[in-house]
């Protein structure tokens, strides 16, 4: 242990700052290695320049069960490009050093398990990471992970869904740290017309179990939806909409400008409550 701690406190500070400004935090998700490792790092800088408060870096996985077709496409590009966990760590390090915002990694459990929990948490903390979002790690099997994450100053963000019963929500939120990721739609991520009532109900039920901030993801793609979610959540998480802008762009420079512009629109959305 080289004495490098992770940045879980920076994450809490960013969320508290948004609350003190009477707005939601804007959390941007981007996969590592897309369109390339360097391109992905540039994309993080662009969304932060546009107004993102917090960034999630996706660790590309060959079987992303939570992610819709847009993110799967980006993951495929990253995997074909040969992205490795070392590239994810470099993305976190360079993104954090360039922006100073909290950077989390969103990953399925299998890659961490194979890499080694101690190795993964040590390297993520040394890169300046703020924590991990673990959509498929069952809380009841998370004790060893949490022990290592806590030791290294990393937040453990669990995902709750509309299908989670109240008793189960309490178990999940008691184990988590940083914030709670409320997946507002059943099924996969992607853009939807209205995020709405189901998300609001899930946030209300989750808040009844915890003092942690509750951030909503899955389905927000424009300023109007961001404003709707900001009306009841502590943070608005946007992923597919950023990735789609990059996929649709004529070239990388246009893609970077498109995600910076979208971040600006969304940042305005979360401020109009």
ZADO-1210 file (C-alpha; in nm, 4 decimals, padded with zeros to 6 digits):
<atoms>
<atom x="00.0000" y="00.0000" z="00.0000" code="UNK" pos="1"/>
<atom x="00.1653" y="00.3195" z="-00.1148" code="UNK" pos="2"/>
<atom x="-00.0570" y="00.5432" z="00.0931" code="UNK" pos="3"/>
<atom x="-00.2729" y="00.6559" z="-00.1972" code="UNK" pos="4"/>
<atom x="-00.6345" y="00.6732" z="-00.0899" code="UNK" pos="5"/>
<atom x="-00.9278" y="00.6829" z="-00.3241" code="UNK" pos="6"/>
<atom x="-01.1515" y="00.9825" z="-00.3679" code="UNK" pos="7"/>
<atom x="-01.4790" y="00.8782" z="-00.2059" code="UNK" pos="8"/>
<atom x="-01.4775" y="01.2058" z="-00.0070" code="UNK" pos="9"/>
<atom x="-01.4486" y="01.4054" z="-00.3287" code="UNK" pos="10"/>
<atom x="-01.7605" y="01.2234" z="-00.4507" code="UNK" pos="11"/>
<atom x="-01.9538" y="01.3138" z="-00.1360" code="UNK" pos="12"/>
<atom x="-01.8349" y="01.6733" z="-00.1676" code="UNK" pos="13"/>
<atom x="-01.9501" y="01.6992" z="-00.5305" code="UNK" pos="14"/>
<atom x="-02.2967" y="01.5697" z="-00.4409" code="UNK" pos="15"/>
<atom x="-02.3190" y="01.8013" z="-00.1373" code="UNK" pos="16"/>
<atom x="-02.2118" y="02.0996" z="-00.3506" code="UNK" pos="17"/>
<atom x="-02.4934" y="02.0330" z="-00.5978" code="UNK" pos="18"/>
<atom x="-02.7414" y="02.0056" z="-00.3101" code="UNK" pos="19"/>
<atom x="-02.6165" y="02.3344" z="-00.1619" code="UNK" pos="20"/>
<atom x="-02.6877" y="02.4953" z="-00.5014" code="UNK" pos="21"/>
<atom x="-03.0400" y="02.3490" z="-00.4940" code="UNK" pos="22"/>
<atom x="-02.9877" y="02.1339" z="-00.7992" code="UNK" pos="23"/>
<atom x="-02.9096" y="01.7776" z="-00.8955" code="UNK" pos="24"/>
<atom x="-02.5584" y="01.6627" z="-00.9840" code="UNK" pos="25"/>
<atom x="-02.4968" y="01.5708" z="-01.3475" code="UNK" pos="26"/>
<atom x="-02.3255" y="01.2331" z="-01.3743" code="UNK" pos="27"/>
<atom x="-02.1916" y="01.1349" z="-01.7167" code="UNK" pos="28"/>
<atom x="-02.1197" y="00.7738" z="-01.8159" code="UNK" pos="29"/>
<atom x="-01.8683" y="00.6892" z="-02.0903" code="UNK" pos="30"/>
<atom x="-01.7081" y="00.3536" z="-02.1730" code="UNK" pos="31"/>
<atom x="-01.3292" y="00.3278" z="-02.1526" code="UNK" pos="32"/>
<atom x="-01.1564" y="00.2643" z="-02.4828" code="UNK" pos="33"/>
<atom x="-01.4291" y="00.4228" z="-02.6959" code="UNK" pos="34"/>
<atom x="-01.3679" y="00.5250" z="-02.9669" code="UNK" pos="35"/>
<atom x="-01.0070" y="00.4609" z="-02.8567" code="UNK" pos="36"/>
<atom x="-00.8421" y="00.4861" z="-02.5155" code="UNK" pos="37"/>
<atom x="-00.7172" y="00.8383" z="-02.5896" code="UNK" pos="38"/>
<atom x="-01.0494" y="00.9293" z="-02.7503" code="UNK" pos="39"/>
<atom x="-01.2328" y="00.8107" z="-02.4404" code="UNK" pos="40"/>
<atom x="-01.0137" y="01.0249" z="-02.2165" code="UNK" pos="41"/>
<atom x="-01.0797" y="01.3242" z="-02.4430" code="UNK" pos="42"/>
<atom x="-01.4536" y="01.2532" z="-02.4199" code="UNK" pos="43"/>
<atom x="-01.4399" y="01.2661" z="-02.0390" code="UNK" pos="44"/>
<atom x="-01.2642" y="01.6024" z="-02.0542" code="UNK" pos="45"/>
<atom x="-01.5331" y="01.7231" z="-02.2971" code="UNK" pos="46"/>
<atom x="-01.8297" y="01.6247" z="-02.0780" code="UNK" pos="47"/>
<atom x="-01.6675" y="01.7870" z="-01.7750" code="UNK" pos="48"/>
<atom x="-01.5980" y="02.1026" z="-01.9783" code="UNK" pos="49"/>
<atom x="-01.9676" y="02.0989" z="-02.0693" code="UNK" pos="50"/>
<atom x="-02.0766" y="02.0778" z="-01.7063" code="UNK" pos="51"/>
<atom x="-02.0696" y="01.7190" z="-01.5722" code="UNK" pos="52"/>
<atom x="-02.0043" y="01.7086" z="-01.1968" code="UNK" pos="53"/>
<atom x="-01.9107" y="01.3406" z="-01.1724" code="UNK" pos="54"/>
<atom x="-01.7982" y="01.0851" z="-01.4300" code="UNK" pos="55"/>
<atom x="-01.8534" y="00.7101" z="-01.4533" code="UNK" pos="56"/>
<atom x="-01.6114" y="00.5123" z="-01.6693" code="UNK" pos="57"/>
<atom x="-01.7560" y="00.1889" z="-01.8046" code="UNK" pos="58"/>
<atom x="-01.5314" y="-00.1163" z="-01.8058" code="UNK" pos="59"/>
<atom x="-01.6253" y="-00.2758" z="-02.1394" code="UNK" pos="60"/>
<atom x="-01.7617" y="-00.6272" z="-02.1004" code="UNK" pos="61"/>
<atom x="-01.8541" y="-00.8864" z="-02.3595" code="UNK" pos="62"/>
<atom x="-02.1913" y="-00.9561" z="-02.1968" code="UNK" pos="63"/>
<atom x="-02.3220" y="-00.6260" z="-02.0602" code="UNK" pos="64"/>
<atom x="-02.6572" y="-00.7439" z="-01.9203" code="UNK" pos="65"/>
<atom x="-02.7717" y="-00.4018" z="-01.7982" code="UNK" pos="66"/>
<atom x="-02.6740" y="-00.2047" z="-02.1060" code="UNK" pos="67"/>
<atom x="-02.8816" y="-00.1380" z="-02.4128" code="UNK" pos="68"/>
<atom x="-02.7691" y="-00.1587" z="-02.7764" code="UNK" pos="69"/>
<atom x="-02.5994" y="00.1825" z="-02.7871" code="UNK" pos="70"/>
<atom x="-02.3545" y="00.1051" z="-02.5056" code="UNK" pos="71"/>
<atom x="-02.3115" y="-00.2523" z="-02.6322" code="UNK" pos="72"/>
<atom x="-02.1996" y="-00.1099" z="-02.9662" code="UNK" pos="73"/>
<atom x="-01.9443" y="00.1150" z="-02.7952" code="UNK" pos="74"/>
<atom x="-01.8253" y="-00.1756" z="-02.5769" code="UNK" pos="75"/>
<atom x="-01.7784" y="-00.3895" z="-02.8879" code="UNK" pos="76"/>
<atom x="-01.5647" y="-00.1165" z="-03.0470" code="UNK" pos="77"/>
<atom x="-01.3569" y="-00.0861" z="-02.7285" code="UNK" pos="78"/>
<atom x="-01.3122" y="-00.4632" z="-02.6957" code="UNK" pos="79"/>
<atom x="-01.2148" y="-00.4984" z="-03.0617" code="UNK" pos="80"/>
<atom x="-00.9605" y="-00.2238" z="-02.9960" code="UNK" pos="81"/>
<atom x="-00.8115" y="-00.4482" z="-02.7267" code="UNK" pos="82"/>
<atom x="-00.9077" y="-00.2422" z="-02.4202" code="UNK" pos="83"/>
<atom x="-00.7657" y="-00.3856" z="-02.0967" code="UNK" pos="84"/>
<atom x="-00.8188" y="-00.3091" z="-01.7274" code="UNK" pos="85"/>
<atom x="-00.4875" y="-00.1181" z="-01.7390" code="UNK" pos="86"/>
<atom x="-00.6477" y="00.1117" z="-01.9995" code="UNK" pos="87"/>
<atom x="-00.9482" y="00.1645" z="-01.7711" code="UNK" pos="88"/>
<atom x="-00.7127" y="00.2627" z="-01.4879" code="UNK" pos="89"/>
<atom x="-00.5256" y="00.5001" z="-01.7208" code="UNK" pos="90"/>
<atom x="-00.8573" y="00.6530" z="-01.8269" code="UNK" pos="91"/>
<atom x="-00.9505" y="00.7114" z="-01.4622" code="UNK" pos="92"/>
<atom x="-00.6095" y="00.8563" z="-01.3789" code="UNK" pos="93"/>
<atom x="-00.5872" y="01.0933" z="-01.6749" code="UNK" pos="94"/>
<atom x="-00.9522" y="01.1979" z="-01.6487" code="UNK" pos="95"/>
<atom x="-00.9166" y="01.2743" z="-01.2785" code="UNK" pos="96"/>
<atom x="-00.5821" y="01.4546" z="-01.3179" code="UNK" pos="97"/>
<atom x="-00.7202" y="01.6671" z="-01.6016" code="UNK" pos="98"/>
<atom x="-01.0547" y="01.7580" z="-01.4454" code="UNK" pos="99"/>
<atom x="-01.0410" y="01.7145" z="-01.0671" code="UNK" pos="100"/>
<atom x="-01.3938" y="01.5696" z="-01.0657" code="UNK" pos="101"/>
<atom x="-01.4759" y="01.2371" z="-00.8979" code="UNK" pos="102"/>
<atom x="-01.4361" y="00.9441" z="-01.1370" code="UNK" pos="103"/>
<atom x="-01.6026" y="00.6089" z="-01.0716" code="UNK" pos="104"/>
<atom x="-01.5746" y="00.2806" z="-01.2584" code="UNK" pos="105"/>
<atom x="-01.8910" y="00.0966" z="-01.3532" code="UNK" pos="106"/>
<atom x="-01.8202" y="-00.2704" z="-01.3989" code="UNK" pos="107"/>
<atom x="-01.9690" y="-00.6146" z="-01.3896" code="UNK" pos="108"/>
<atom x="-01.8251" y="-00.8378" z="-01.1192" code="UNK" pos="109"/>
<atom x="-01.6546" y="-01.1021" z="-01.3328" code="UNK" pos="110"/>
<atom x="-01.3636" y="-00.8842" z="-01.4572" code="UNK" pos="111"/>
<atom x="-01.2797" y="-00.7725" z="-01.1004" code="UNK" pos="112"/>
<atom x="-01.3023" y="-01.1275" z="-00.9731" code="UNK" pos="113"/>
<atom x="-01.0595" y="-01.2461" z="-01.2391" code="UNK" pos="114"/>
<atom x="-00.8228" y="-00.9503" z="-01.1897" code="UNK" pos="115"/>
<atom x="-00.8169" y="-00.9804" z="-00.8114" code="UNK" pos="116"/>
<atom x="-01.0072" y="-00.7610" z="-00.5651" code="UNK" pos="117"/>
<atom x="-00.7012" y="-00.6310" z="-00.3812" code="UNK" pos="118"/>
<atom x="-00.5157" y="-00.5549" z="-00.7033" code="UNK" pos="119"/>
<atom x="-00.8188" y="-00.3811" z="-00.8553" code="UNK" pos="120"/>
<atom x="-00.8973" y="-00.1637" z="-00.5517" code="UNK" pos="121"/>
<atom x="-00.5300" y="-00.0728" z="-00.4979" code="UNK" pos="122"/>
<atom x="-00.4847" y="00.0339" z="-00.8600" code="UNK" pos="123"/>
<atom x="-00.8149" y="00.2225" z="-00.8741" code="UNK" pos="124"/>
<atom x="-00.7298" y="00.4167" z="-00.5572" code="UNK" pos="125"/>
<atom x="-00.3800" y="00.4939" z="-00.6862" code="UNK" pos="126"/>
<atom x="-00.5350" y="00.6242" z="-01.0102" code="UNK" pos="127"/>
<atom x="-00.7446" y="00.8673" z="-00.8046" code="UNK" pos="128"/>
<atom x="-01.0722" y="00.6798" z="-00.8514" code="UNK" pos="129"/>
<atom x="-01.3675" y="00.7638" z="-00.6291" code="UNK" pos="130"/>
<atom x="-01.5277" y="00.4192" z="-00.6277" code="UNK" pos="131"/>
<atom x="-01.7135" y="00.1545" z="-00.8207" code="UNK" pos="132"/>
<atom x="-02.0680" y="00.0967" z="-00.9376" code="UNK" pos="133"/>
<atom x="-02.1342" y="-00.2756" z="-00.9315" code="UNK" pos="134"/>
<atom x="-02.4659" y="-00.3566" z="-01.1012" code="UNK" pos="135"/>
<atom x="-02.4493" y="-00.7350" z="-01.0706" code="UNK" pos="136"/>
<atom x="-02.2666" y="-00.7968" z="-00.7411" code="UNK" pos="137"/>
<atom x="-02.5217" y="-00.9346" z="-00.4918" code="UNK" pos="138"/>
<atom x="-02.5026" y="-00.7368" z="-00.1665" code="UNK" pos="139"/>
<atom x="-02.4921" y="-01.0569" z="00.0375" code="UNK" pos="140"/>
<atom x="-02.1744" y="-01.1581" z="-00.1483" code="UNK" pos="141"/>
<atom x="-02.0074" y="-00.8166" z="-00.1299" code="UNK" pos="142"/>
<atom x="-01.8353" y="-00.8196" z="00.2120" code="UNK" pos="143"/>
<atom x="-01.4831" y="-00.8926" z="00.0851" code="UNK" pos="144"/>
<atom x="-01.5123" y="-00.6309" z="-00.1879" code="UNK" pos="145"/>
<atom x="-01.6395" y="-00.3689" z="00.0573" code="UNK" pos="146"/>
<atom x="-01.3618" y="-00.4406" z="00.3049" code="UNK" pos="147"/>
<atom x="-01.0986" y="-00.3726" z="00.0357" code="UNK" pos="148"/>
<atom x="-01.2862" y="-00.0723" z="-00.1058" code="UNK" pos="149"/>
<atom x="-01.3218" y="00.0860" z="00.2399" code="UNK" pos="150"/>
<atom x="-00.9543" y="00.0291" z="00.3136" code="UNK" pos="151"/>
<atom x="-00.8620" y="00.2146" z="-00.0057" code="UNK" pos="152"/>
<atom x="-01.1096" y="00.5037" z="00.0283" code="UNK" pos="153"/>
<atom x="-01.3391" y="00.3877" z="-00.2524" code="UNK" pos="154"/>
<atom x="-01.7175" y="00.4139" z="-00.2569" code="UNK" pos="155"/>
<atom x="-01.9293" y="00.1073" z="-00.3352" code="UNK" pos="156"/>
<atom x="-02.2380" y="00.2097" z="-00.5288" code="UNK" pos="157"/>
<atom x="-02.5136" y="-00.0494" z="-00.5596" code="UNK" pos="158"/>
<atom x="-02.7998" y="-00.0419" z="-00.8073" code="UNK" pos="159"/>
<atom x="-03.1645" y="-00.0560" z="-00.6993" code="UNK" pos="160"/>
<atom x="-03.4560" y="-00.1098" z="-00.9348" code="UNK" pos="161"/>
<atom x="-03.8345" y="-00.0646" z="-00.9300" code="UNK" pos="162"/>
<atom x="-03.8616" y="-00.4389" z="-00.8699" code="UNK" pos="163"/>
<atom x="-03.6640" y="-00.4133" z="-00.5413" code="UNK" pos="164"/>
<atom x="-03.8933" y="-00.4686" z="-00.2415" code="UNK" pos="165"/>
<atom x="-03.8646" y="-00.2209" z="00.0485" code="UNK" pos="166"/>
<atom x="-03.6909" y="-00.4691" z="00.2792" code="UNK" pos="167"/>
<atom x="-03.4411" y="-00.5506" z="00.0061" code="UNK" pos="168"/>
<atom x="-03.3835" y="-00.1782" z="-00.0603" code="UNK" pos="169"/>
<atom x="-03.2883" y="-00.1318" z="00.3044" code="UNK" pos="170"/>
<atom x="-03.0349" y="-00.4166" z="00.2844" code="UNK" pos="171"/>
<atom x="-02.8803" y="-00.2738" z="-00.0325" code="UNK" pos="172"/>
<atom x="-02.8593" y="00.0872" z="00.0865" code="UNK" pos="173"/>
<atom x="-02.7140" y="-00.0134" z="00.4249" code="UNK" pos="174"/>
<atom x="-02.4248" y="-00.1847" z="00.2460" code="UNK" pos="175"/>
<atom x="-02.3542" y="00.0882" z="-00.0074" code="UNK" pos="176"/>
<atom x="-02.1615" y="00.4139" z="00.0101" code="UNK" pos="177"/>
<atom x="-02.1204" y="00.7292" z="-00.2003" code="UNK" pos="178"/>
<atom x="-02.4690" y="00.7242" z="-00.3464" code="UNK" pos="179"/>
<atom x="-02.7410" y="00.4841" z="-00.4504" code="UNK" pos="180"/>
<atom x="-02.7896" y="00.4240" z="-00.8237" code="UNK" pos="181"/>
<atom x="-03.1631" y="00.4051" z="-00.8907" code="UNK" pos="182"/>
<atom x="-03.2281" y="00.2303" z="-01.2219" code="UNK" pos="183"/>
<atom x="-03.5506" y="00.3949" z="-01.3233" code="UNK" pos="184"/>
<atom x="-03.6672" y="00.1478" z="-01.5849" code="UNK" pos="185"/>
<atom x="-03.7050" y="-00.2231" z="-01.5758" code="UNK" pos="186"/>
<atom x="-03.4620" y="-00.3832" z="-01.8160" code="UNK" pos="187"/>
<atom x="-03.1813" y="-00.2272" z="-02.0111" code="UNK" pos="188"/>
<atom x="-03.0420" y="00.1244" z="-02.0290" code="UNK" pos="189"/>
<atom x="-03.1186" y="00.3577" z="-02.3122" code="UNK" pos="190"/>
<atom x="-03.3242" y="00.6608" z="-02.3887" code="UNK" pos="191"/>
<atom x="-03.6976" y="00.6772" z="-02.3167" code="UNK" pos="192"/>
<atom x="-03.9672" y="00.9355" z="-02.3781" code="UNK" pos="193"/>
<atom x="-04.0542" y="00.9936" z="-02.0126" code="UNK" pos="194"/>
<atom x="-03.8665" y="00.8636" z="-01.7117" code="UNK" pos="195"/>
<atom x="-04.1397" y="00.9701" z="-01.4780" code="UNK" pos="196"/>
<atom x="-04.3454" y="00.8181" z="-01.2051" code="UNK" pos="197"/>
<atom x="-04.1776" y="00.4815" z="-01.1623" code="UNK" pos="198"/>
<atom x="-03.8446" y="00.6557" z="-01.1001" code="UNK" pos="199"/>
<atom x="-04.0006" y="00.9011" z="-00.8571" code="UNK" pos="200"/>
<atom x="-04.1588" y="00.6179" z="-00.6601" code="UNK" pos="201"/>
<atom x="-03.8286" y="00.4271" z="-00.6500" code="UNK" pos="202"/>
<atom x="-03.6413" y="00.7356" z="-00.5244" code="UNK" pos="203"/>
<atom x="-03.9042" y="00.7939" z="-00.2548" code="UNK" pos="204"/>
<atom x="-03.8841" y="00.4313" z="-00.1371" code="UNK" pos="205"/>
<atom x="-03.5037" y="00.4336" z="-00.1449" code="UNK" pos="206"/>
<atom x="-03.4793" y="00.7601" z="00.0505" code="UNK" pos="207"/>
<atom x="-03.6946" y="00.6062" z="00.3237" code="UNK" pos="208"/>
<atom x="-03.4090" y="00.3617" z="00.3909" code="UNK" pos="209"/>
<atom x="-03.0972" y="00.5814" z="00.3717" code="UNK" pos="210"/>
<atom x="-02.9355" y="00.9242" z="00.4009" code="UNK" pos="211"/>
<atom x="-02.7175" y="00.8520" z="00.0969" code="UNK" pos="212"/>
<atom x="-02.7874" y="01.0640" z="-00.2110" code="UNK" pos="213"/>
<atom x="-03.0068" y="00.8855" z="-00.4673" code="UNK" pos="214"/>
<atom x="-02.9095" y="00.9291" z="-00.8317" code="UNK" pos="215"/>
<atom x="-03.1271" y="00.8176" z="-01.1216" code="UNK" pos="216"/>
<atom x="-03.0001" y="00.6560" z="-01.4371" code="UNK" pos="217"/>
<atom x="-03.1419" y="00.4739" z="-01.7400" code="UNK" pos="218"/>
<atom x="-03.3492" y="00.6781" z="-01.9751" code="UNK" pos="219"/>
<atom x="-03.2431" y="01.0427" z="-01.9503" code="UNK" pos="220"/>
<atom x="-03.1304" y="01.1828" z="-02.2842" code="UNK" pos="221"/>
<atom x="-03.2198" y="01.5538" z="-02.2959" code="UNK" pos="222"/>
<atom x="-03.2458" y="01.8678" z="-02.0826" code="UNK" pos="223"/>
<atom x="-03.6204" y="01.8326" z="-02.0320" code="UNK" pos="224"/>
<atom x="-03.5874" y="01.4808" z="-01.8900" code="UNK" pos="225"/>
<atom x="-03.2885" y="01.5912" z="-01.6820" code="UNK" pos="226"/>
<atom x="-03.5039" y="01.8683" z="-01.5349" code="UNK" pos="227"/>
<atom x="-03.7848" y="01.6217" z="-01.4607" code="UNK" pos="228"/>
<atom x="-03.5502" y="01.3845" z="-01.2747" code="UNK" pos="229"/>
<atom x="-03.3670" y="01.6723" z="-01.1007" code="UNK" pos="230"/>
<atom x="-03.7017" y="01.7608" z="-00.9462" code="UNK" pos="231"/>
<atom x="-03.6887" y="01.4498" z="-00.7266" code="UNK" pos="232"/>
<atom x="-03.3370" y="01.2988" z="-00.7369" code="UNK" pos="233"/>
<atom x="-02.9952" y="01.4046" z="-00.6043" code="UNK" pos="234"/>
<atom x="-02.8207" y="01.3197" z="-00.9294" code="UNK" pos="235"/>
<atom x="-02.9061" y="01.2561" z="-01.2933" code="UNK" pos="236"/>
<atom x="-02.7012" y="00.9863" z="-01.4681" code="UNK" pos="237"/>
<atom x="-02.6706" y="01.0003" z="-01.8470" code="UNK" pos="238"/>
<atom x="-02.4860" y="00.7434" z="-02.0565" code="UNK" pos="239"/>
<atom x="-02.6446" y="00.6204" z="-02.3772" code="UNK" pos="240"/>
<atom x="-02.7227" y="00.9725" z="-02.4994" code="UNK" pos="241"/>
<atom x="-02.3531" y="01.0688" z="-02.4822" code="UNK" pos="242"/>
<atom x="-02.2424" y="00.7483" z="-02.6496" code="UNK" pos="243"/>
<atom x="-02.5019" y="00.7901" z="-02.9240" code="UNK" pos="244"/>
<atom x="-02.3760" y="01.1415" z="-03.0003" code="UNK" pos="245"/>
<atom x="-02.0263" y="01.0008" z="-03.0453" code="UNK" pos="246"/>
<atom x="-02.1447" y="00.7074" z="-03.2567" code="UNK" pos="247"/>
<atom x="-02.3454" y="00.9418" z="-03.4801" code="UNK" pos="248"/>
<atom x="-02.0665" y="01.1980" z="-03.5257" code="UNK" pos="249"/>
<atom x="-01.8814" y="01.2289" z="-03.8566" code="UNK" pos="250"/>
<atom x="-01.5423" y="01.2170" z="-03.6826" code="UNK" pos="251"/>
<atom x="-01.3863" y="01.2265" z="-03.3383" code="UNK" pos="252"/>
<atom x="-01.3604" y="01.6063" z="-03.3214" code="UNK" pos="253"/>
<atom x="-01.7302" y="01.6389" z="-03.4048" code="UNK" pos="254"/>
<atom x="-01.8091" y="01.3712" z="-03.1463" code="UNK" pos="255"/>
<atom x="-01.6227" y="01.5578" z="-02.8736" code="UNK" pos="256"/>
<atom x="-01.8020" y="01.8812" z="-02.9586" code="UNK" pos="257"/>
<atom x="-02.1369" y="01.6979" z="-02.9573" code="UNK" pos="258"/>
<atom x="-02.0878" y="01.5466" z="-02.6109" code="UNK" pos="259"/>
<atom x="-01.9596" y="01.8776" z="-02.4718" code="UNK" pos="260"/>
<atom x="-02.2716" y="02.0499" z="-02.6064" code="UNK" pos="261"/>
<atom x="-02.5040" y="01.7800" z="-02.4693" code="UNK" pos="262"/>
<atom x="-02.3378" y="01.8045" z="-02.1260" code="UNK" pos="263"/>
<atom x="-02.3997" y="02.1788" z="-02.1357" code="UNK" pos="264"/>
<atom x="-02.7705" y="02.1313" z="-02.2132" code="UNK" pos="265"/>
<atom x="-02.8075" y="01.8673" z="-01.9410" code="UNK" pos="266"/>
<atom x="-02.6163" y="02.0789" z="-01.6867" code="UNK" pos="267"/>
<atom x="-02.8637" y="02.3566" z="-01.7519" code="UNK" pos="268"/>
<atom x="-03.1508" y="02.1095" z="-01.7130" code="UNK" pos="269"/>
<atom x="-03.0454" y="01.9869" z="-01.3690" code="UNK" pos="270"/>
<atom x="-03.0213" y="02.3493" z="-01.2495" code="UNK" pos="271"/>
<atom x="-03.3790" y="02.4506" z="-01.3355" code="UNK" pos="272"/>
<atom x="-03.5766" y="02.2978" z="-01.0550" code="UNK" pos="273"/>
</atoms>
